[in-house]
Amino acid sequence: MSEIVANIPEYTVAEISGAVKHTLEAAFGRVRVRGEVTEFKRYASGHLYFSLKDSGGKLAAVAWKGVVPRLGMMPENGVEVVATGRVTAYGDRSTYQLIVERLEYAGEGALLARIEALRKRLAAEGLFDEARKRPLPLLPRVIGVVTSAQGAVIQDIRTTIARRFPRSILLWPVAVQGEGAAERIAAAIAGFGALPLDGPIPRPDVLIVARGGGGLEDLMAFNDEAVVRAAAASPIPLIAAVGHETDITLIDFAADRRAPTPTAAAELAIPVRIELLADLAQRAARLAGALHRLAQERRLRLERAAGALPDLPGLTGAARQRLDDRAERLALALPALLEARRALLARTAGRLLHPAAAVAAGRARLELAEARLGAGLARVIAARRGAAGELGVRLSPALLAATLREARARLEGMGARLEGLSPEAVLGRGYALVFDAAGRLLTRAREIAPAAALRLRFADGAVGARAEGSSAPQGSLPL
């Protein structure tokens, strides 16, 4: 038994681990493994650790830091990939693993599923909303192009722009597929947007991100999240022209406009010069016609309004003539009015009786009335005396005489009062009537202007006078 045991070779742990590693590497060498990425981790060292699994098992995988830029894609949990690398063992943990040198999506189905998941997530963030779309400038001065410097894409764009309306083109050359293409495209879009408006390099007025046709994997750079976010954040209006008309990439949703081909993108960016000139000429003709019609309409309205207005110069002339006529008539009417008033006053004064004559006439009328009254009374008395006869004389002469004396006394009292109210009697007591040069009676000192010509009427006649000095206070008498 001991002899059998002695024939079994004895190895150290390191020898066994080395032998297993050598066997694995010799048996498999470089392999391509298809599986779903799980347990993905990025360490601070830059190395990537993950696992590939399918329904039958799970394989550990690692991508070293120096290989990461050339992987072709970044692993994501749940994405089915094809990993190219070599199988080796890790003796410290007694495990084997796949050293990954390249990653590829496992078929178009997986790619489309990944693109659709990313599209839904970005759409939920609002990156594809129509409200974010901006209008393209009508006639950009500079057109920025993000594409490969080689190939037919840039030539098609240059030819189209030169044919339609020559403009300046600013090219930012990038790789449009392969390792690092997405990062370069995103950096180019952001770089154009970061250019100052007045810097030495002119900032484009519109951007065209373009590439020619290709398979789904060839267009994956334009489905990258970084590229889509850069397009959505671009401060410059952006036209996406990726692939052929049937190719749809995520940058198409984030761009302000999508063109089916690079040539169509150039046509969207710039109008045809001849068509633009023709449109301008047509608009100018329409504007000129509209202005002419508007001017004609305004001229017609003005003529109608002018016809409805009165003849202002004629009205002014007639008013001026009437004013002159009224002024002339007024100048003639005032002296005539004064003369008429003076004549009326004279006629009225002529009809007025002198107070003494009026008193005398009144006395005569009273005496006549007295005589008539006496005669009547005498007749009445005689009639009554004759009729009474036997009744005797009821009215004695003494009573009749007393009655006559009383009537005479009343008559004399009324005459005396009338004589006292006569203007002639007032003038006889030393008063005078004051008239101005026009013959108007003045009753207030304030009515007399300084140095005014006056006429003073006394009881025995009238004299002329002129006012001097100031008037005496009201209620005072001259000394």
C-alpha positions in Angstrom: 0.0 0.0 0.0 2.8 2.4 0.9 4.5 1.5 -2.4 1.5 2.6 -4.4 1.3 5.9 -2.5 5.0 6.5 -3.2 4.3 6.2 -7.0 1.7 9.1 -7.0 3.5 12.3 -8.0 3.5 15.1 -5.4 3.0 18.8 -6.5 3.0 22.1 -4.7 0.0 24.3 -4.9 1.8 26.7 -7.2 2.8 23.8 -9.5 -0.8 22.7 -9.8 -2.1 26.2 -10.4 0.5 26.8 -13.0 -0.2 23.5 -14.7 -3.9 24.2 -14.8 -3.3 27.7 -16.2 -0.9 26.3 -18.8 -3.4 23.6 -19.8 -6.3 26.1 -20.1 -4.3 28.6 -22.2 -2.9 25.8 -24.4 -6.3 24.1 -25.0 -8.4 27.2 -25.7 -6.0 30.0 -26.7 -8.1 32.9 -28.2 -11.8 32.3 -28.1 -15.1 34.1 -28.7 -17.6 33.7 -25.9 -21.3 34.7 -26.2 -23.2 35.6 -23.1 -25.1 38.2 -21.1 -23.1 40.7 -19.1 -23.7 40.6 -15.4 -22.0 41.8 -12.1 -20.3 44.6 -14.0 -17.8 46.7 -11.9 -15.3 49.3 -12.7 -12.5 49.5 -10.2 -10.5 52.6 -9.3 -7.5 51.1 -11.1 -9.4 51.4 -14.4 -9.8 47.6 -14.8 -13.3 46.2 -15.7 -14.7 43.1 -14.0 -17.9 41.3 -15.0 -19.3 37.9 -15.8 -20.8 36.3 -18.9 -23.7 34.0 -18.3 -26.2 32.0 -20.2 -28.7 29.3 -19.3 -26.0 26.8 -18.6 -23.4 28.6 -16.6 -21.4 31.7 -15.8 -17.8 32.7 -16.7 -15.8 35.4 -15.0 -14.2 38.0 -17.2 -11.8 40.9 -16.8 -10.7 43.7 -19.2 -7.4 45.4 -18.2 -7.2 49.2 -18.2 -4.9 49.3 -21.2 -7.4 47.4 -23.3 -10.5 49.4 -22.3 -10.1 52.1 -25.0 -10.0 49.4 -27.7 -12.9 47.2 -26.4 -15.3 48.6 -29.0 -18.1 49.0 -26.4 -18.6 49.4 -22.7 -20.1 46.4 -21.0 -23.6 46.9 -19.5 -25.5 44.6 -17.3 -28.2 42.7 -19.2 -26.6 43.3 -22.6 -25.8 40.2 -24.7 -22.3 40.4 -26.1 -19.7 38.4 -27.9 -16.4 38.7 -26.0 -13.1 37.9 -27.7 -10.1 37.0 -25.5 -8.2 34.1 -23.9 -9.1 31.8 -21.0 -6.7 31.7 -18.1 -6.7 30.7 -14.5 -6.3 32.8 -11.3 -4.4 30.7 -8.9 -4.9 32.9 -5.8 -8.6 32.1 -5.9 -8.5 28.8 -7.8 -10.7 30.2 -10.5 -10.5 30.5 -14.2 -11.6 33.6 -16.2 -11.7 35.2 -19.6 -9.2 38.0 -20.3 -11.3 40.1 -22.7 -9.7 42.0 -25.5 -12.8 43.1 -27.5 -16.5 43.2 -27.0 -19.3 43.2 -29.6 -23.0 43.2 -29.5 -24.4 39.8 -30.0 -26.5 40.3 -33.2 -28.8 43.0 -34.3 -31.6 42.0 -32.0 -29.5 42.8 -28.9 -28.4 46.1 -30.5 -32.0 47.1 -31.3 -33.1 46.2 -27.8 -30.4 48.3 -26.3 -31.1 51.2 -28.6 -34.8 51.0 -27.8 -34.2 51.0 -24.1 -31.9 54.0 -24.4 -34.5 55.8 -26.6 -37.3 55.3 -24.0 -35.1 56.5 -21.2 -34.0 59.7 -23.0 -37.5 60.3 -24.3 -38.7 60.2 -20.7 -36.2 62.9 -19.8 -37.7 65.1 -22.6 -34.7 65.2 -24.8 -36.8 64.4 -27.9 -39.7 66.8 -27.2 -40.9 68.8 -30.2 -41.0 72.0 -28.1 -37.2 71.9 -27.9 -36.7 71.9 -31.7 -35.4 75.2 -33.0 -36.0 76.7 -36.5 -33.0 76.7 -38.9 -31.6 80.1 -40.0 -32.8 81.2 -43.4 -29.3 82.1 -44.8 -26.5 81.0 -42.5 -23.1 82.6 -42.9 -21.1 79.6 -41.7 -22.1 76.0 -41.8 -20.4 73.6 -39.4 -20.0 69.9 -40.5 -19.1 67.0 -38.2 -18.0 64.0 -40.3 -15.0 62.2 -41.6 -12.5 64.2 -43.6 -12.3 61.4 -46.1 -15.1 60.0 -48.1 -17.9 61.2 -50.3 -20.0 62.8 -47.4 -18.1 66.0 -47.1 -17.7 66.3 -50.9 -21.4 65.9 -51.4 -22.1 68.6 -48.8 -19.6 71.0 -50.4 -20.9 70.4 -53.9 -24.5 71.0 -52.8 -23.8 74.2 -50.9 -21.7 75.6 -53.7 -24.4 74.8 -56.2 -27.3 76.3 -54.2 -25.8 79.3 -52.4 -22.0 79.4 -51.7 -21.3 79.7 -48.0 -18.4 79.1 -45.7 -18.0 75.6 -44.4 -16.2 74.7 -41.2 -15.3 71.0 -40.9 -14.5 69.3 -37.7 -13.1 65.9 -38.8 -14.0 62.9 -36.7 -14.1 59.1 -37.0 -17.7 58.1 -37.6 -17.4 54.5 -36.5 -15.1 52.3 -34.5 -13.4 52.7 -31.2 -13.7 56.2 -29.7 -15.9 57.5 -32.5 -18.9 58.4 -30.2 -16.6 60.4 -27.9 -15.1 62.4 -30.8 -18.5 63.1 -32.3 -19.9 64.4 -29.0 -16.7 66.5 -28.4 -17.0 68.0 -31.9 -20.6 69.0 -31.3 -19.8 70.5 -27.9 -16.7 72.2 -29.4 -18.6 74.0 -32.1 -21.1 75.2 -29.5 -18.3 76.5 -27.3 -16.9 78.8 -30.0 -17.3 82.5 -29.1 -19.5 84.6 -31.3 -16.8 87.1 -32.0 -13.7 84.8 -31.8 -11.0 84.3 -34.5 -12.8 81.1 -35.6 -16.3 82.0 -36.7 -19.1 80.2 -34.9 -21.4 78.2 -37.3 -25.0 79.3 -37.6 -26.1 75.7 -38.2 -24.5 72.3 -37.7 -24.6 69.2 -39.9 -23.7 65.8 -38.3 -23.4 63.3 -41.1 -22.0 60.0 -42.3 -22.7 57.6 -45.2 -24.7 54.4 -45.0 -23.7 51.2 -43.2 -24.9 48.4 -41.1 -26.4 48.8 -37.7 -23.1 48.2 -35.9 -21.4 50.8 -38.2 -24.0 53.5 -37.1 -23.8 52.7 -33.4 -21.7 55.7 -32.6 -24.7 57.9 -33.4 -26.8 55.8 -31.0 -24.4 56.5 -28.2 -25.9 58.3 -25.2 -23.1 60.9 -25.1 -23.7 61.8 -28.8 -27.4 62.1 -28.3 -27.1 64.3 -25.2 -24.5 66.5 -27.0 -26.9 67.0 -29.9 -29.8 67.9 -27.6 -27.6 70.4 -25.6 -26.1 72.1 -28.7 -26.7 75.8 -28.7 -26.5 75.8 -32.5 -29.4 74.4 -34.6 -28.4 70.9 -35.7 -29.3 68.7 -38.7 -28.7 65.0 -38.4 -27.9 63.1 -41.7 -26.7 59.6 -40.7 -26.9 56.7 -43.1 -29.5 56.2 -45.8 -33.1 57.3 -45.8 -34.2 54.0 -44.1 -31.6 54.3 -41.3 -32.9 55.7 -38.0 -30.5 56.6 -35.2 -31.1 58.2 -31.8 -29.4 61.4 -32.9 -32.2 61.9 -35.4 -34.6 62.3 -32.5 -32.5 64.8 -30.6 -31.6 66.9 -33.7 -33.6 70.0 -34.7 -34.0 68.5 -38.2 -33.4 65.0 -39.7 -32.2 64.7 -43.3 -32.4 61.3 -45.1 -28.9 61.9 -46.7 -26.0 64.3 -46.3 -27.0 65.9 -49.6 -30.5 66.5 -48.2 -29.0 68.0 -45.1 -27.1 70.6 -47.2 -30.3 71.4 -49.0 -32.1 71.9 -45.7 -29.3 74.2 -44.4 -29.1 76.5 -47.4 -31.7 77.8 -49.8 -31.2 78.0 -53.6 -29.9 81.4 -54.4 -31.8 81.7 -57.7 -35.1 80.6 -55.9 -34.4 83.0 -53.1 -33.8 85.9 -55.5 -37.0 85.0 -57.3 -38.9 84.9 -54.1 -37.5 88.2 -53.0 -38.5 89.7 -56.3 -42.0 88.3 -56.0 -42.3 89.6 -52.5 -41.0 93.0 -53.5 -43.5 93.2 -56.4 -46.3 92.2 -54.0 -45.2 94.8 -51.5 -44.9 97.5 -54.1 -48.4 96.6 -55.3 -49.8 96.6 -51.8 -48.2 100.0 -51.1 -49.6 101.4 -54.3 -53.1 100.2 -53.6 -52.8 101.5 -50.0 -51.6 104.9 -51.3 -54.5 105.0 -53.8 -57.0 104.2 -51.2 -55.7 106.8 -48.8 -55.6 109.4 -51.6 -59.2 108.6 -52.5 -60.3 108.9 -48.8 -58.4 112.2 -48.5 -60.1 113.6 -51.6 -63.5 112.6 -50.3 -62.7 114.1 -46.9 -61.5 117.3 -48.6 -64.7 117.5 -50.6 -66.8 117.2 -47.5 -64.9 120.0 -45.7 -66.2 123.6 -46.0 -64.3 126.3 -47.9 -62.3 127.6 -45.0 -60.7 130.6 -46.9 -64.1 131.6 -48.2 -65.7 131.3 -44.7 -62.8 133.3 -43.2 -63.1 136.0 -45.9 -66.9 136.3 -45.4 -66.5 136.5 -41.6 -63.8 139.2 -42.0 -66.1 141.2 -44.3 -69.0 140.9 -41.9 -66.8 142.0 -39.1 -65.7 145.1 -41.0 -69.3 145.9 -41.9 -70.4 145.5 -38.2 -67.5 147.7 -37.1 -68.4 150.4 -39.6 -72.1 150.3 -38.6 -71.2 150.3 -34.9 -69.0 153.3 -35.4 -71.9 155.1 -37.1 -74.6 153.8 -34.8 -73.1 155.1 -31.5 -73.2 158.8 -32.5 -76.6 158.3 -34.0 -77.9 156.6 -30.9 -76.5 159.5 -28.8 -78.2 162.0 -31.0 -81.5 160.1 -30.9 -81.3 159.9 -27.1 -80.4 163.6 -26.9 -83.4 164.5 -29.2 -85.7 162.3 -27.2 -84.6 163.9 -24.0 -85.1 167.4 -25.5 -88.6 166.4 -26.7 -89.4 165.0 -23.3 -88.1 168.1 -21.5 -90.1 170.3 -23.9 -93.3 168.5 -22.9 -92.6 168.8 -19.2 -94.2 171.8 -17.5 -92.2 174.2 -15.3 -92.9 173.4 -11.7 -94.3 176.9 -11.1 -96.6 176.5 -14.1 -97.7 173.1 -12.9 -98.4 174.5 -9.4 -100.3 177.4 -11.0 -102.3 175.1 -13.2 -103.1 172.9 -10.2 -104.2 176.0 -8.2 -106.4 177.0 -11.1 -107.9 173.6 -11.3 -108.5 173.7 -7.5 -110.1 177.1 -7.7 -112.3 176.0 -10.6 -113.2 172.9 -8.6 -113.9 175.1 -5.6 -116.1 177.4 -7.6 -117.9 174.4 -9.1 -118.3 172.9 -5.7 -119.6 176.2 -4.2 -122.0 176.6 -7.0 -123.2 173.1 -6.7 -123.5 173.3 -2.9 -125.4 176.5 -3.4 -127.8 174.9 -5.8 -128.1 171.9 -3.6 -128.8 174.1 -0.6 -131.3 176.2 -2.6 -133.0 173.1 -3.8 -133.1 171.6 -0.4 -134.2 174.9 1.1 -137.0 175.2 -1.4 -138.0 171.5 -1.0 -137.8 171.6 2.8 -139.9 174.8 3.1 -141.7 174.2 6.2 -138.9 172.1 7.7 -136.7 175.2 7.9 -133.2 175.8 7.1 -131.1 172.8 8.2 -127.8 174.0 6.8 -126.8 177.4 8.2 -124.4 179.8 6.4 -121.9 179.4 9.2 -121.6 175.7 8.6 -121.1 176.2 4.9 -118.4 178.8 5.5 -116.6 176.5 7.8 -116.6 173.7 5.2 -115.2 176.0 2.6 -112.5 177.2 4.9 -111.5 173.7 5.7 -111.3 172.7 2.0 -109.3 175.9 1.2 -106.8 175.1 3.9 -106.3 171.5 2.6 -105.7 173.0 -0.9 -103.2 175.5 0.3 -101.3 172.8 2.3 -101.1 170.5 -0.8 -99.9 173.4 -2.9 -97.2 174.3 -0.4 -96.0 170.8 -0.3 -96.0 170.6 -4.1 -94.0 173.8 -4.3 -91.5 172.4 -1.8 -90.9 169.4 -4.1 -90.4 171.5 -7.2 -86.8 171.4 -8.6 -87.0 175.1 -9.1 -87.6 175.6 -5.4 -84.7 173.3 -4.6 -82.4 175.3 -6.9 -83.7 178.5 -5.3 -82.3 177.2 -2.0 -78.7 177.2 -3.3 -78.5 173.8 -4.9 -77.3 173.1 -8.5 -77.8 170.3 -11.1 -74.5 168.9 -12.6 -74.5 167.6 -16.2 -71.5 166.1 -18.2 -70.5 167.2 -21.7 -73.1 164.8 -23.2 -75.9 166.4 -21.1 -76.2 163.4 -18.7 -77.3 164.2 -15.2 -74.6 163.3 -12.6 -75.6 162.4 -9.1 -72.4 160.8 -7.7 -68.9 162.3 -7.4 -67.3 159.1 -8.6 -69.1 159.5 -11.9 -66.9 162.6 -12.7 -63.5 161.9 -14.3 -60.6 164.3 -13.4 -60.5 167.4 -15.7 -63.9 166.5 -17.1 -66.0 169.3 -18.7 -69.2 170.0 -16.7 -72.3 172.1 -17.0 -73.9 173.5 -13.7 -77.5 174.5 -13.7 -78.7 177.1 -11.1 -82.1 178.5 -10.4 -81.4 181.5 -12.7 -79.3 179.8 -15.4 -76.4 177.5 -16.3 -72.6 177.9 -16.4 -69.7 175.7 -17.7 -67.1 174.2 -15.3 -64.2 171.7 -15.2 -63.6 169.1 -12.5 -60.4 169.4 -10.4 -58.9 167.5 -7.4 -60.4 164.4 -5.8 -64.0 163.9 -4.7 -65.0 164.6 -1.1 -65.8 161.7 1.1 -69.4 160.5 1.0 -71.6 162.3 3.5 -69.3 165.3 4.0 -70.1 168.9 3.0 -67.7 171.5 1.5 -66.6 174.1 4.0 
